[in-house]
């Protein structure tokens, strides 16, 4: 399997999802701005989203995929199917209980995660109502994560990467067509979450059936594979979800800041998540099955070489993205969101958060590459220890920054913490001998630095003043931003080409 080609396929699907995500955010920004209703929805959606990371894409996937790969490669498809049946049944039952408890305990959860909302009865009540509607999303997405893990292990990466498109389409349709029929209109966004989750699950079921892996009910906590997954999940819940836990704690801090702070952080986070999802999530998705197979087959040299490829590709694509987000913060936010209820003040406040987030983008994506190096070897303890330390450091930085940087300080703490997390994971892989860098890193980094200087010069001199972006018409801003993005990309990659970089140098074959 050509991993570069697979990465391009997954990233292409992710790109479609992210583009529609920006359309979604633009529609929501136009309809709801950055006020009370949108703040309430941001908090309401964040709770099930956190649990999605805990029980679905995060801890569950990292525990499930390595063991599923082991069953598939060493025990055959029949035993793998039995594992899938038991795991799917156990997961569905557990999440039904969690969803029911979440709906009942919603007021307490909101009070704990956004205590500042308690001072505004209307805001608190709306957040509770929205959360109760969105909570079952975790059930759908956990089963989606299971289906995606199975399809990825069988080398079917495109469909799982496409499924987030359906959630964005649900948001867009409900915001544009259904919102006027709800009272208050923001309830339409909550129902969009549930509809999107159901659609994402439904589209993957036929694909599972085609490979003979569509789960059936089969419950047994004594099944060895289930027990192994549960044991790995317990510490992984914290290990892979530290960023989301930090965001929840940030919500607590931000709930005491002026109205709009949560929305400014949300829109900045959405922009940062574009390259993070496009590369980080895609790399993590395709690396884990191959790394798991290399570990199961006792091929440490291939394991290390695959990590080296992932690290080089990450820096090659992430560093220019981070630099571009920082230098083009106002052009991006203004072009995408400054219309309707979203004002110029909102643009500048979102800009501050985006610049702060961009400092940690490389760290955030490197974690997606480095963490599978531990999970593929079924080593959860080391990432968990690092995650706990990182979480503590994040809160100390929150306290240090929030007083003078306000909401941007919270974003900066998350960004810097991601870099610390990545550095400690790298140190762990080097220390235990799992990863040994291949030759040529010094020359690689030197050429990369020169290309980044060229990119910075093009964007800096080409972007113009912030005031101009705030006062231009939408068409002018769109054309100028497109020119900057295209011109910057051409300058960066042309410099790399002149310095000797070639696409063939980054081809890598996986183990599937």
Helices and strands as residue ranges (DSSP letters): H 3-32, H 36-52, I 53-57, H 59-74, H 77-104, H 106-113, G 115-119, H 121-134, H 137-153, H 158-162, H 164-173, I 174-178, G 179-181, H 187-210, H 224-239, H 242-254, H 261-275, I 276-281, H 282-296, H 300-327, H 329-337, H 344-358, H 361-375, H 381-405, H 407-431, H 441-463, H 466-471, H 474-498, G 503-506
